[in-house]
């Protein structure tokens, strides 16, 4: 069992639908496989993609799977999602 799952959003950042699907699928797959940590890499950029990811993680069906969402210490371009 892996200790973390990583999702890099750089290749799909132009499509909102692809970003939503990638984040949602990663969280659901990690919850199903009992992986405790998901690293989502939106990149540093202007911050629009990171704010979109954080807003997506606040949706009720994903929020109930997450224990904690934080920005990686020392790396502004990564969101860490700790699952229950």
Residue pairs with C-beta under 8 A, 6 or more apart in sequence:
1 33
1 34
1 35
2 33
2 35
3 35
3 36
3 37
4 35
4 36
4 37
4 38
4 39
5 26
5 29
5 30
5 33
5 35
5 37
5 38
5 39
6 38
6 39
6 41
7 22
7 23
7 26
7 38
7 39
7 40
7 41
8 41
9 19
9 22
9 23
9 40
9 41
9 42
9 43
9 49
9 53
10 41
10 43
12 18
12 19
12 22
13 19
13 42
13 43
13 49
16 52
19 49
19 52
19 53
19 56
20 56
23 40
23 53
23 56
23 57
24 56
24 62
26 38
26 40
27 38
27 57
27 62
27 65
27 66
27 81
27 83
28 65
29 35
30 37
30 38
30 81
30 83
31 65
31 83
31 84
35 83
36 82
36 83
37 80
37 81
37 82
37 83
38 80
38 81
38 83
39 72
39 78
39 79
39 80
39 81
40 53
40 78
40 79
40 80
40 81
41 77
41 78
41 79
42 49
42 50
42 52
42 53
42 77
42 78
42 79
43 49
43 50
43 77
44 76
44 77
45 77
50 76
50 77
50 79
53 79
54 69
54 79
56 62
57 63
57 66
57 69
57 79
57 81
65 83
65 84
66 81
66 82
66 83
66 84
67 82
67 83
67 84
68 81
68 82
69 79
69 80
69 81
69 82
70 79
70 80
70 82
71 78
71 79
71 80
72 78
72 79
72 80
